[in-house]
Amino acid sequence: MKAKLLYPYAIDMEHVLCTGTEVEIMEMNATYNGFLCRCALSDGTVHEISSDQLQIVDYTPHIDWEQIRIQAAIATMQNLCGCERFLSYSEEDIAKFSVKQADALINELKKKKDETESNTNV
């Protein structure tokens, strides 16, 4: 989900995020006084922000592309290791090929997601 900050948020003593900054909610956990959200910022850092400081602007679930990439590479490598045609290849070559295949899959999935989103926004 995507959310915007309702108030300035202090990252540390020197850095403050402005009101309206958009964050990606990766996970929400219930606490005794509301929800604590694990939020990813555009720079890739992750912070825990109270839900009362956020306004959700998009309820689309967060997609962890890196986790999908890892799973796709593992699945590809498992399939290639069981294939006679690839027995002569080194483990490093099979691993590199598997990661390239996973990256190609991720790129296609992202394109399809973008196409779907643009069609629903018309």
Secondary structure by P-SEA (a helix, b strand, c coil): cbbbbcccccccccccccccbbbbbccccccccbbbbbccccccbbbbbbcccccccccccccaaaaaaaaaaaaaaaaaaaccccccccaaaaaaaaaaaaaaaaaaaaaaaaaaaaaaac
